[in-house]
Amino acid sequence: MDETRTGALHPEFGRLAAARKIMGAPATTGSVVTDRLNAARWIARFGGDPDLDDGASAEQGEDSVVIRPAVEDPRAPWVIYLHGGGMVYYSTEVFQPFLRTLATRLRAPVEAFDYLKVPEHTVEESVERLAAQLT
């Protein structure tokens, strides 16, 4: 099957097929800055744009963002979202579409943390900072 022909396929399968093709590209360009920009573009392309009409709100903190759904279940727990990305990639801004969807479907607030990035910082520094934010 030609993976570039996705018109008749379920949209999610089409995205998966396109992502699979992209994954055949080299893992790194040799530049952390360029690799992070490429990862952000990839996530934005497949993660979609935030649905700003979903009624959810985003409260940006110094090192985290809290997404509150339009309809919150008072019994729902506070959800902590930590995305590893090898401690190299990720930002709460790039993952806003996913975080909004998660909060809306769970009907719960979702807090996502930014973390210190490798290689500028060690994984231990990132984990210590995250642990400090969670206490």
N, CA, C and O atoms as CSV, one atom per row, in Angstrom:
chain,resi,resn,atom,element,x,y,z
A,1,MET,N,N,0.840,-1.188,0.000
A,1,MET,CA,C,0.000,0.000,0.000
A,1,MET,C,C,0.880,1.245,0.000
A,1,MET,O,O,1.863,1.313,0.738
A,2,ASP,N,N,0.539,2.199,-0.801
A,2,ASP,CA,C,1.269,3.461,-0.857
A,2,ASP,C,C,0.836,4.328,0.321
A,2,ASP,O,O,-0.311,4.770,0.382
A,3,GLU,N,N,1.759,4.572,1.261
A,3,GLU,CA,C,1.426,5.307,2.479
A,3,GLU,C,C,1.083,6.765,2.226
A,3,GLU,O,O,0.538,7.429,3.108
A,4,THR,N,N,1.386,7.272,1.053
A,4,THR,CA,C,1.057,8.672,0.780
A,4,THR,C,C,-0.394,8.835,0.362
A,4,THR,O,O,-0.903,9.956,0.340
A,5,ARG,N,N,-1.079,7.730,0.027
A,5,ARG,CA,C,-2.485,7.791,-0.373
A,5,ARG,C,C,-3.340,7.483,0.839
A,5,ARG,O,O,-3.610,6.319,1.134
A,6,THR,N,N,-3.764,8.518,1.540
A,6,THR,CA,C,-4.510,8.321,2.772
A,6,THR,C,C,-5.918,8.886,2.699
A,6,THR,O,O,-6.617,8.904,3.712
A,7,GLY,N,N,-6.356,9.349,1.536
A,7,GLY,CA,C,-7.646,10.005,1.425
A,7,GLY,C,C,-8.821,9.170,1.888
A,7,GLY,O,O,-9.720,9.700,2.540
A,8,ALA,N,N,-8.848,7.864,1.571
A,8,ALA,CA,C,-9.983,7.022,1.928
A,8,ALA,C,C,-9.825,6.387,3.305
A,8,ALA,O,O,-10.735,5.705,3.779
A,9,LEU,N,N,-8.700,6.599,3.941
A,9,LEU,CA,C,-8.446,5.996,5.243
A,9,LEU,C,C,-9.012,6.853,6.363
A,9,LEU,O,O,-9.278,8.042,6.186
A,10,HIS,N,N,-9.189,6.226,7.520
A,10,HIS,CA,C,-9.561,6.970,8.716
A,10,HIS,C,C,-8.481,8.023,8.946
A,10,HIS,O,O,-7.299,7.712,8.797
A,11,PRO,N,N,-8.838,9.248,9.301
A,11,PRO,CA,C,-7.843,10.315,9.468
A,11,PRO,C,C,-6.711,9.954,10.427
A,11,PRO,O,O,-5.559,10.313,10.183
A,12,GLU,N,N,-7.023,9.249,11.512
A,12,GLU,CA,C,-5.968,8.880,12.452
A,12,GLU,C,C,-4.989,7.886,11.836
A,12,GLU,O,O,-3.788,7.951,12.101
A,13,PHE,N,N,-5.494,6.972,11.020
A,13,PHE,CA,C,-4.607,6.031,10.355
A,13,PHE,C,C,-3.729,6.778,9.352
A,13,PHE,O,O,-2.546,6.472,9.200
A,14,GLY,N,N,-4.315,7.750,8.679
A,14,GLY,CA,C,-3.531,8.563,7.751
A,14,GLY,C,C,-2.408,9.288,8.452
A,14,GLY,O,O,-1.294,9.363,7.934
A,15,ARG,N,N,-2.691,9.827,9.638
A,15,ARG,CA,C,-1.646,10.502,10.428
A,15,ARG,C,C,-0.553,9.521,10.831
A,15,ARG,O,O,0.636,9.834,10.765
A,16,LEU,N,N,-0.973,8.327,11.250
A,16,LEU,CA,C,-0.007,7.316,11.651
A,16,LEU,C,C,0.886,6.934,10.476
A,16,LEU,O,O,2.099,6.797,10.630
A,17,ALA,N,N,0.280,6.762,9.301
A,17,ALA,CA,C,1.055,6.403,8.118
A,17,ALA,C,C,2.048,7.511,7.768
A,17,ALA,O,O,3.200,7.235,7.431
A,18,ALA,N,N,1.603,8.749,7.847
A,18,ALA,CA,C,2.507,9.865,7.551
A,18,ALA,C,C,3.619,9.947,8.590
A,18,ALA,O,O,4.774,10.192,8.242
A,19,ALA,N,N,3.282,9.744,9.863
A,19,ALA,CA,C,4.292,9.784,10.929
A,19,ALA,C,C,5.323,8.680,10.715
A,19,ALA,O,O,6.520,8.886,10.915
A,20,ARG,N,N,4.845,7.517,10.310
A,20,ARG,CA,C,5.759,6.396,10.064
A,20,ARG,C,C,6.753,6.748,8.968
A,20,ARG,O,O,7.936,6.417,9.057
A,21,LYS,N,N,6.269,7.410,7.951
A,21,LYS,CA,C,7.154,7.810,6.853
A,21,LYS,C,C,8.190,8.833,7.340
A,21,LYS,O,O,9.367,8.761,6.989
A,22,ILE,N,N,7.724,9.784,8.156
A,22,ILE,CA,C,8.630,10.804,8.691
A,22,ILE,C,C,9.685,10.164,9.586
A,22,ILE,O,O,10.841,10.587,9.595
A,23,MET,N,N,9.282,9.147,10.334
A,23,MET,CA,C,10.208,8.524,11.271
A,23,MET,C,C,11.383,7.866,10.562
A,23,MET,O,O,12.377,7.529,11.204
A,24,GLY,N,N,11.288,7.682,9.273
A,24,GLY,CA,C,12.407,7.144,8.514
A,24,GLY,C,C,13.535,8.156,8.356
A,24,GLY,O,O,14.618,7.812,7.881
A,25,ALA,N,N,13.285,9.397,8.752
A,25,ALA,CA,C,14.301,10.444,8.663
A,25,ALA,C,C,15.348,10.234,9.759
A,25,ALA,O,O,15.079,9.565,10.758
A,26,PRO,N,N,16.528,10.800,9.574
A,26,PRO,CA,C,17.562,10.676,10.612
A,26,PRO,C,C,17.041,11.192,11.956
A,26,PRO,O,O,16.257,12.139,12.003
A,27,ALA,N,N,17.482,10.564,13.036
A,27,ALA,CA,C,17.018,10.922,14.376
A,27,ALA,C,C,17.516,12.294,14.817
A,27,ALA,O,O,16.854,12.965,15.609
A,28,THR,N,N,18.649,12.711,14.325
A,28,THR,CA,C,19.199,13.987,14.756
A,28,THR,C,C,19.889,14.698,13.602
A,28,THR,O,O,20.406,14.077,12.673
A,29,THR,N,N,19.876,16.009,13.695
A,29,THR,CA,C,20.588,16.815,12.708
A,29,THR,C,C,21.984,17.151,13.195
A,29,THR,O,O,22.803,17.683,12.444
A,30,GLY,N,N,22.254,16.839,14.460
A,30,GLY,CA,C,23.532,17.202,15.059
A,30,GLY,C,C,23.450,18.506,15.837
A,30,GLY,O,O,24.415,18.906,16.487
A,31,SER,N,N,22.302,19.167,15.772
A,31,SER,CA,C,22.092,20.421,16.498
A,31,SER,C,C,20.881,20.264,17.411
A,31,SER,O,O,19.775,19.990,16.945
A,32,VAL,N,N,21.095,20.440,18.712
A,32,VAL,CA,C,19.994,20.317,19.673
A,32,VAL,C,C,18.908,21.336,19.366
A,32,VAL,O,O,17.722,21.014,19.442
A,33,VAL,N,N,19.292,22.556,19.020
A,33,VAL,CA,C,18.318,23.609,18.733
A,33,VAL,C,C,17.465,23.224,17.528
A,33,VAL,O,O,16.240,23.326,17.580
A,34,THR,N,N,18.097,22.785,16.454
A,34,THR,CA,C,17.369,22.383,15.249
A,34,THR,C,C,16.496,21.163,15.527
A,34,THR,O,O,15.350,21.101,15.080
A,35,ASP,N,N,17.036,20.194,16.265
A,35,ASP,CA,C,16.258,18.999,16.595
A,35,ASP,C,C,15.020,19.356,17.410
A,35,ASP,O,O,13.954,18.780,17.191
A,36,ARG,N,N,15.142,20.296,18.348
A,36,ARG,CA,C,13.984,20.714,19.152
A,36,ARG,C,C,12.948,21.417,18.289
A,36,ARG,O,O,11.748,21.198,18.460
A,37,LEU,N,N,13.392,22.251,17.371
A,37,LEU,CA,C,12.459,22.916,16.461
A,37,LEU,C,C,11.754,21.898,15.574
A,37,LEU,O,O,10.549,22.003,15.346
A,38,ASN,N,N,12.491,20.919,15.076
A,38,ASN,CA,C,11.897,19.872,14.246
A,38,ASN,C,C,10.875,19.062,15.044
A,38,ASN,O,O,9.800,18.748,14.533
A,39,ALA,N,N,11.200,18.723,16.288
A,39,ALA,CA,C,10.267,17.973,17.136
A,39,ALA,C,C,9.007,18.792,17.388
A,39,ALA,O,O,7.902,18.253,17.341
A,40,ALA,N,N,9.158,20.080,17.654
A,40,ALA,CA,C,7.997,20.948,17.893
A,40,ALA,C,C,7.119,21.030,16.652
A,40,ALA,O,O,5.893,21.003,16.762
A,41,ARG,N,N,7.730,21.129,15.465
A,41,ARG,CA,C,6.953,21.161,14.223
A,41,ARG,C,C,6.209,19.845,14.010
A,41,ARG,O,O,5.053,19.840,13.585
A,42,TRP,N,N,6.877,18.729,14.309
A,42,TRP,CA,C,6.262,17.421,14.142
A,42,TRP,C,C,5.067,17.293,15.072
A,42,TRP,O,O,3.996,16.858,14.647
A,43,ILE,N,N,5.235,17.666,16.330
A,43,ILE,CA,C,4.143,17.568,17.306
A,43,ILE,C,C,2.997,18.481,16.888
A,43,ILE,O,O,1.834,18.081,16.943
A,44,ALA,N,N,3.316,19.701,16.471
A,44,ALA,CA,C,2.273,20.648,16.057
A,44,ALA,C,C,1.507,20.108,14.847
A,44,ALA,O,O,0.289,20.263,14.756
A,45,ARG,N,N,2.222,19.482,13.933
A,45,ARG,CA,C,1.571,18.969,12.723
A,45,ARG,C,C,0.597,17.852,13.045
A,45,ARG,O,O,-0.508,17.814,12.503
A,46,PHE,N,N,0.994,16.947,13.918
A,46,PHE,CA,C,0.156,15.785,14.204
A,46,PHE,C,C,-0.713,15.981,15.433
A,46,PHE,O,O,-1.701,15.268,15.610
A,47,GLY,N,N,-0.366,16.925,16.277
A,47,GLY,CA,C,-1.174,17.174,17.461
A,47,GLY,C,C,-2.340,18.087,17.188
A,47,GLY,O,O,-3.305,18.112,17.951
A,48,GLY,N,N,-2.264,18.831,16.115
A,48,GLY,CA,C,-3.344,19.737,15.755
A,48,GLY,C,C,-3.244,21.071,16.465
A,48,GLY,O,O,-2.342,21.314,17.267
A,49,ASP,N,N,-4.186,21.911,16.149
A,49,ASP,CA,C,-4.264,23.223,16.780
A,49,ASP,C,C,-5.195,23.126,17.979
A,49,ASP,O,O,-6.133,22.330,17.973
A,50,PRO,N,N,-4.943,23.929,19.007
A,50,PRO,CA,C,-5.866,23.892,20.142
A,50,PRO,C,C,-7.257,24.331,19.715
A,50,PRO,O,O,-7.413,25.274,18.939
A,51,ASP,N,N,-8.264,23.638,20.230
A,51,ASP,CA,C,-9.653,24.005,19.970
A,51,ASP,C,C,-10.031,25.067,20.996
A,51,ASP,O,O,-10.447,24.746,22.109
A,52,LEU,N,N,-9.884,26.315,20.618
A,52,LEU,CA,C,-10.130,27.406,21.555
A,52,LEU,C,C,-11.614,27.597,21.844
A,52,LEU,O,O,-11.976,28.388,22.715
A,53,ASP,N,N,-12.478,26.883,21.124
A,53,ASP,CA,C,-13.920,26.933,21.368
A,53,ASP,C,C,-14.381,25.809,22.292
A,53,ASP,O,O,-15.583,25.620,22.482
A,54,ASP,N,N,-13.436,25.058,22.871
A,54,ASP,CA,C,-13.800,23.932,23.732
A,54,ASP,C,C,-14.204,24.376,25.137
A,54,ASP,O,O,-14.664,23.561,25.937
A,55,GLY,N,N,-14.034,25.650,25.435
A,55,GLY,CA,C,-14.419,26.170,26.741
A,55,GLY,C,C,-13.372,25.966,27.810
A,55,GLY,O,O,-13.523,26.469,28.923
A,56,ALA,N,N,-12.310,25.239,27.499
A,56,ALA,CA,C,-11.241,25.019,28.476
A,56,ALA,C,C,-10.447,26.306,28.658
A,56,ALA,O,O,-10.412,27.164,27.776
A,57,SER,N,N,-9.812,26.422,29.817
A,57,SER,CA,C,-8.970,27.582,30.070
A,57,SER,C,C,-7.565,27.121,30.428
A,57,SER,O,O,-7.371,26.034,30.972
A,58,ALA,N,N,-6.605,27.953,30.118
A,58,ALA,CA,C,-5.205,27.653,30.412
A,58,ALA,C,C,-4.668,28.710,31.367
A,58,ALA,O,O,-4.732,29.908,31.091
A,59,GLU,N,N,-4.137,28.247,32.491
A,59,GLU,CA,C,-3.515,29.136,33.474
A,59,GLU,C,C,-2.016,28.881,33.436
A,59,GLU,O,O,-1.542,27.851,33.915
A,60,GLN,N,N,-1.272,29.821,32.864
A,60,GLN,CA,C,0.167,29.638,32.706
A,60,GLN,C,C,0.881,30.078,33.974
A,60,GLN,O,O,0.755,31.226,34.401
A,61,GLY,N,N,1.632,29.159,34.577
A,61,GLY,CA,C,2.457,29.468,35.736
A,61,GLY,C,C,3.895,29.663,35.299
A,61,GLY,O,O,4.194,29.676,34.105
A,62,GLU,N,N,4.783,29.815,36.268
A,62,GLU,CA,C,6.198,30.017,35.947
A,62,GLU,C,C,6.806,28.792,35.276
A,62,GLU,O,O,7.549,28.924,34.303
A,63,ASP,N,N,6.495,27.587,35.791
A,63,ASP,CA,C,7.073,26.360,35.252
A,63,ASP,C,C,6.039,25.315,34.855
A,63,ASP,O,O,6.387,24.165,34.590
A,64,SER,N,N,4.766,25.711,34.814
A,64,SER,CA,C,3.734,24.745,34.452
A,64,SER,C,C,2.529,25.473,33.881
A,64,SER,O,O,2.423,26.698,33.946
A,65,VAL,N,N,1.634,24.688,33.324
A,65,VAL,CA,C,0.362,25.218,32.841
A,65,VAL,C,C,-0.729,24.306,33.382
A,65,VAL,O,O,-0.575,23.085,33.416
A,66,VAL,N,N,-1.832,24.914,33.805
A,66,VAL,CA,C,-2.988,24.153,34.268
A,66,VAL,C,C,-4.111,24.380,33.260
A,66,VAL,O,O,-4.497,25.516,32.983
A,67,ILE,N,N,-4.621,23.288,32.721
A,67,ILE,CA,C,-5.746,23.346,31.796
A,67,ILE,C,C,-6.982,22.907,32.569
A,67,ILE,O,O,-7.018,21.820,33.145
A,68,ARG,N,N,-7.987,23.763,32.572
A,68,ARG,CA,C,-9.252,23.438,33.233
A,68,ARG,C,C,-10.325,23.278,32.159
A,68,ARG,O,O,-10.499,24.149,31.306
A,69,PRO,N,N,-11.046,22.150,32.211
A,69,PRO,CA,C,-12.091,21.929,31.206
A,69,PRO,C,C,-13.285,22.844,31.448
A,69,PRO,O,O,-13.460,23.371,32.547
A,70,ALA,N,N,-14.093,23.025,30.432
A,70,ALA,CA,C,-15.300,23.842,30.564
A,70,ALA,C,C,-16.250,23.232,31.583
A,70,ALA,O,O,-16.886,23.947,32.357
A,71,VAL,N,N,-16.342,21.900,31.577
A,71,VAL,CA,C,-17.197,21.192,32.529
A,71,VAL,C,C,-16.292,20.295,33.364
A,71,VAL,O,O,-15.725,19.323,32.865
A,72,GLU,N,N,-16.167,20.639,34.645
A,72,GLU,CA,C,-15.275,19.900,35.533
A,72,GLU,C,C,-16.095,19.039,36.491
A,72,GLU,O,O,-17.053,19.509,37.104
A,73,ASP,N,N,-15.704,17.778,36.607
A,73,ASP,CA,C,-16.343,16.870,37.547
A,73,ASP,C,C,-15.745,17.151,38.927
A,73,ASP,O,O,-14.537,16.993,39.103
A,74,PRO,N,N,-16.547,17.559,39.905
A,74,PRO,CA,C,-16.001,17.892,41.231
A,74,PRO,C,C,-15.332,16.698,41.919
A,74,PRO,O,O,-14.559,16.883,42.859
A,75,ARG,N,N,-15.622,15.477,41.462
A,75,ARG,CA,C,-14.997,14.281,42.039
A,75,ARG,C,C,-13.710,13.902,41.315
A,75,ARG,O,O,-12.988,13.009,41.757
A,76,ALA,N,N,-13.424,14.567,40.218
A,76,ALA,CA,C,-12.256,14.206,39.411
A,76,ALA,C,C,-10.968,14.618,40.124
A,76,ALA,O,O,-10.924,15.654,40.788
A,77,PRO,N,N,-9.934,13.810,39.983
A,77,PRO,CA,C,-8.651,14.157,40.609
A,77,PRO,C,C,-7.925,15.230,39.807
A,77,PRO,O,O,-8.240,15.473,38.642
A,78,TRP,N,N,-6.964,15.857,40.438
A,78,TRP,CA,C,-6.050,16.777,39.757
A,78,TRP,C,C,-5.066,15.893,39.014
A,78,TRP,O,O,-4.410,15.053,39.630
A,79,VAL,N,N,-4.948,16.061,37.700
A,79,VAL,CA,C,-4.096,15.196,36.885
A,79,VAL,C,C,-2.763,15.896,36.641
A,79,VAL,O,O,-2.713,17.049,36.212
A,80,ILE,N,N,-1.691,15.171,36.925
A,80,ILE,CA,C,-0.336,15.669,36.655
A,80,ILE,C,C,0.140,14.989,35.382
A,80,ILE,O,O,0.129,13.761,35.286
A,81,TYR,N,N,0.561,15.790,34.397
A,81,TYR,CA,C,1.040,15.241,33.134
A,81,TYR,C,C,2.519,15.571,32.987
A,81,TYR,O,O,2.909,16.738,32.944
A,82,LEU,N,N,3.330,14.526,32.911
A,82,LEU,CA,C,4.769,14.691,32.691
A,82,LEU,C,C,5.127,13.960,31.407
A,82,LEU,O,O,4.972,12.743,31.310
A,83,HIS,N,N,5.596,14.695,30.445
A,83,HIS,CA,C,6.001,14.079,29.193
A,83,HIS,C,C,7.513,14.051,29.155
A,83,HIS,O,O,8.157,15.096,29.253
A,84,GLY,N,N,8.083,12.880,29.016
A,84,GLY,CA,C,9.532,12.741,29.049
A,84,GLY,C,C,10.230,13.301,27.830
A,84,GLY,O,O,10.995,14.259,27.943
A,85,GLY,N,N,9.987,12.731,26.679
A,85,GLY,CA,C,10.691,13.175,25.479
A,85,GLY,C,C,12.192,13.020,25.618
A,85,GLY,O,O,12.961,13.732,24.973
A,86,GLY,N,N,12.611,12.078,26.470
A,86,GLY,CA,C,14.038,11.888,26.691
A,86,GLY,C,C,14.655,13.052,27.444
A,86,GLY,O,O,15.877,13.191,27.483
A,87,MET,N,N,13.814,13.893,28.044
A,87,MET,CA,C,14.258,15.108,28.755
A,87,MET,C,C,15.035,16.041,27.820
A,87,MET,O,O,15.874,16.827,28.260
A,88,VAL,N,N,14.737,15.934,26.525
A,88,VAL,CA,C,15.397,16.764,25.520
A,88,VAL,C,C,14.387,17.688,24.849
A,88,VAL,O,O,14.682,18.859,24.607
A,89,TYR,N,N,13.209,17.174,24.550
A,89,TYR,CA,C,12.176,17.902,23.829
A,89,TYR,C,C,10.985,18.141,24.731
A,89,TYR,O,O,10.904,17.579,25.824
A,90,TYR,N,N,10.060,18.973,24.280
A,90,TYR,CA,C,8.770,19.186,24.927
A,90,TYR,C,C,8.658,20.594,25.464
A,90,TYR,O,O,9.612,21.176,25.980
A,91,SER,N,N,7.471,21.110,25.324
A,91,SER,CA,C,7.098,22.348,26.001
A,91,SER,C,C,5.597,22.275,26.222
A,91,SER,O,O,4.880,21.638,25.451
A,92,THR,N,N,5.132,22.914,27.256
A,92,THR,CA,C,3.700,22.907,27.526
A,92,THR,C,C,2.943,23.620,26.416
A,92,THR,O,O,1.775,23.317,26.170
A,93,GLU,N,N,3.582,24.549,25.754
A,93,GLU,CA,C,2.932,25.268,24.655
A,93,GLU,C,C,2.628,24.338,23.485
A,93,GLU,O,O,1.528,24.370,22.933
A,94,VAL,N,N,3.593,23.517,23.108
A,94,VAL,CA,C,3.434,22.617,21.972
A,94,VAL,C,C,2.349,21.574,22.243
A,94,VAL,O,O,1.635,21.169,21.326
A,95,PHE,N,N,2.222,21.138,23.499
A,95,PHE,CA,C,1.270,20.090,23.835
A,95,PHE,C,C,-0.103,20.614,24.256
A,95,PHE,O,O,-0.922,19.841,24.753
A,96,GLN,N,N,-0.370,21.901,24.069
A,96,GLN,CA,C,-1.665,22.465,24.462
A,96,GLN,C,C,-2.860,21.722,23.845
A,96,GLN,O,O,-3.821,21.449,24.563
A,97,PRO,N,N,-2.844,21.385,22.554
A,97,PRO,CA,C,-4.009,20.677,22.006
A,97,PRO,C,C,-4.286,19.368,22.741
A,97,PRO,O,O,-5.432,19.074,23.083
A,98,PHE,N,N,-3.249,18.592,22.981
A,98,PHE,CA,C,-3.420,17.329,23.681
A,98,PHE,C,C,-3.889,17.559,25.120
A,98,PHE,O,O,-4.792,16.869,25.594
A,99,LEU,N,N,-3.285,18.516,25.810
A,99,LEU,CA,C,-3.647,18.782,27.202
A,99,LEU,C,C,-5.097,19.238,27.324
A,99,LEU,O,O,-5.793,18.854,28.264
A,100,ARG,N,N,-5.551,20.051,26.380
A,100,ARG,CA,C,-6.946,20.504,26.392
A,100,ARG,C,C,-7.899,19.335,26.160
A,100,ARG,O,O,-8.934,19.230,26.817
A,101,THR,N,N,-7.546,18.462,25.227
A,101,THR,CA,C,-8.368,17.280,24.963
A,101,THR,C,C,-8.407,16.381,26.192
A,101,THR,O,O,-9.468,15.883,26.568
A,102,LEU,N,N,-7.256,16.173,26.815
A,102,LEU,CA,C,-7.177,15.331,27.998
A,102,LEU,C,C,-8.052,15.890,29.125
A,102,LEU,O,O,-8.827,15.153,29.733
A,103,ALA,N,N,-7.929,17.179,29.398
A,103,ALA,CA,C,-8.724,17.804,30.464
A,103,ALA,C,C,-10.218,17.706,30.162
A,103,ALA,O,O,-11.019,17.404,31.047
A,104,THR,N,N,-10.584,17.960,28.915
A,104,THR,CA,C,-11.999,17.918,28.534
A,104,THR,C,C,-12.566,16.517,28.675
A,104,THR,O,O,-13.661,16.340,29.209
A,105,ARG,N,N,-11.834,15.524,28.203
A,105,ARG,CA,C,-12.343,14.145,28.262
A,105,ARG,C,C,-12.370,13.601,29.683
A,105,ARG,O,O,-13.263,12.831,30.037
A,106,LEU,N,N,-11.400,13.994,30.498
A,106,LEU,CA,C,-11.372,13.529,31.888
A,106,LEU,C,C,-12.273,14.359,32.787
A,106,LEU,O,O,-12.598,13.962,33.906
A,107,ARG,N,N,-12.676,15.537,32.268
A,107,ARG,CA,C,-13.454,16.495,33.050
A,107,ARG,C,C,-12.720,16.836,34.342
A,107,ARG,O,O,-13.315,16.952,35.414
A,108,ALA,N,N,-11.397,16.992,34.200
A,108,ALA,CA,C,-10.532,17.240,35.350
A,108,ALA,C,C,-9.453,18.238,34.974
A,108,ALA,O,O,-9.061,18.312,33.809
A,109,PRO,N,N,-8.964,19.008,35.938
A,109,PRO,CA,C,-7.833,19.888,35.651
A,109,PRO,C,C,-6.581,19.056,35.387
A,109,PRO,O,O,-6.338,18.044,36.044
A,110,VAL,N,N,-5.800,19.502,34.419
A,110,VAL,CA,C,-4.558,18.821,34.062
A,110,VAL,C,C,-3.429,19.841,34.192
A,110,VAL,O,O,-3.473,20.914,33.590
A,111,GLU,N,N,-2.424,19.493,34.982
A,111,GLU,CA,C,-1.259,20.363,35.122
A,111,GLU,C,C,-0.077,19.692,34.441
A,111,GLU,O,O,0.244,18.537,34.722
A,112,ALA,N,N,0.559,20.421,33.553
A,112,ALA,CA,C,1.727,19.923,32.830
A,112,ALA,C,C,2.917,20.811,33.175
A,112,ALA,O,O,2.795,22.034,33.254
A,113,PHE,N,N,4.054,20.183,33.376
A,113,PHE,CA,C,5.258,20.893,33.803
A,113,PHE,C,C,6.286,20.984,32.690
A,113,PHE,O,O,6.502,20.032,31.939
A,114,ASP,N,N,6.912,22.142,32.598
A,114,ASP,CA,C,8.108,22.270,31.771
A,114,ASP,C,C,9.260,21.719,32.597
A,114,ASP,O,O,9.220,21.760,33.826
A,115,TYR,N,N,10.262,21.214,31.942
A,115,TYR,CA,C,11.408,20.696,32.678
A,115,TYR,C,C,12.692,21.199,32.043
A,115,TYR,O,O,12.709,21.629,30.889
A,116,LEU,N,N,13.768,21.137,32.817
A,116,LEU,CA,C,15.085,21.509,32.309
A,116,LEU,C,C,15.487,20.492,31.244
A,116,LEU,O,O,15.216,19.300,31.387
A,117,LYS,N,N,16.124,20.957,30.194
A,117,LYS,CA,C,16.433,20.093,29.059
A,117,LYS,C,C,17.877,19.598,29.090
A,117,LYS,O,O,18.799,20.303,29.501
A,118,VAL,N,N,18.031,18.352,28.637
A,118,VAL,CA,C,19.334,17.754,28.391
A,118,VAL,C,C,19.747,18.206,26.990
A,118,VAL,O,O,18.851,18.259,26.148
A,119,PRO,N,N,20.946,18.525,26.648
A,119,PRO,CA,C,22.177,18.322,27.396
A,119,PRO,C,C,22.583,19.513,28.266
A,119,PRO,O,O,23.591,19.445,28.969
A,120,GLU,N,N,21.817,20.595,28.227
A,120,GLU,CA,C,22.189,21.757,29.036
A,120,GLU,C,C,22.141,21.457,30.528
A,120,GLU,O,O,22.880,22.047,31.316
A,121,HIS,N,N,21.255,20.525,30.909
A,121,HIS,CA,C,21.091,20.120,32.304
A,121,HIS,C,C,21.091,18.606,32.363
A,121,HIS,O,O,20.843,17.938,31.359
A,122,THR,N,N,21.368,18.070,33.531
A,122,THR,CA,C,21.337,16.614,33.681
A,122,THR,C,C,19.902,16.156,33.919
A,122,THR,O,O,19.040,16.943,34.310
A,123,VAL,N,N,19.667,14.871,33.677
A,123,VAL,CA,C,18.354,14.299,33.950
A,123,VAL,C,C,18.055,14.434,35.438
A,123,VAL,O,O,16.917,14.704,35.823
A,124,GLU,N,N,19.061,14.247,36.264
A,124,GLU,CA,C,18.872,14.361,37.713
A,124,GLU,C,C,18.377,15.757,38.095
A,124,GLU,O,O,17.500,15.889,38.949
A,125,GLU,N,N,18.933,16.799,37.470
A,125,GLU,CA,C,18.473,18.164,37.743
A,125,GLU,C,C,16.996,18.315,37.369
A,125,GLU,O,O,16.219,18.920,38.108
A,126,SER,N,N,16.627,17.766,36.230
A,126,SER,CA,C,15.235,17.856,35.776
A,126,SER,C,C,14.299,17.153,36.748
A,126,SER,O,O,13.263,17.697,37.128
A,127,VAL,N,N,14.670,15.944,37.147
A,127,VAL,CA,C,13.827,15.167,38.052
A,127,VAL,C,C,13.723,15.866,39.408
A,127,VAL,O,O,12.642,15.925,39.993
A,128,GLU,N,N,14.835,16.393,39.907
A,128,GLU,CA,C,14.810,17.110,41.192
A,128,GLU,C,C,13.895,18.333,41.111
A,128,GLU,O,O,13.130,18.601,42.037
A,129,ARG,N,N,13.973,19.060,40.020
A,129,ARG,CA,C,13.123,20.246,39.870
A,129,ARG,C,C,11.642,19.847,39.797
A,129,ARG,O,O,10.795,20.471,40.435
A,130,LEU,N,N,11.340,18.810,39.020
A,130,LEU,CA,C,9.966,18.343,38.940
A,130,LEU,C,C,9.454,17.887,40.303
A,130,LEU,O,O,8.326,18.196,40.690
A,131,ALA,N,N,10.299,17.143,41.030
A,131,ALA,CA,C,9.896,16.672,42.360
A,131,ALA,C,C,9.627,17.849,43.291
A,131,ALA,O,O,8.676,17.813,44.071
A,132,ALA,N,N,10.445,18.882,43.218
A,132,ALA,CA,C,10.245,20.059,44.055
A,132,ALA,C,C,8.928,20.757,43.712
A,132,ALA,O,O,8.249,21.275,44.599
A,133,GLN,N,N,8.571,20.771,42.433
A,133,GLN,CA,C,7.322,21.409,42.015
A,133,GLN,C,C,6.104,20.623,42.469
A,133,GLN,O,O,5.031,21.195,42.657
A,134,LEU,N,N,6.259,19.322,42.645
A,134,LEU,CA,C,5.144,18.472,43.015
A,134,LEU,C,C,4.917,18.415,44.528
A,134,LEU,O,O,3.904,17.885,44.986
A,135,THR,N,N,5.838,18.947,45.284
A,135,THR,CA,C,5.658,18.896,46.755
A,135,THR,C,C,5.089,20.178,47.296
A,135,THR,O,O,4.879,20.299,48.503
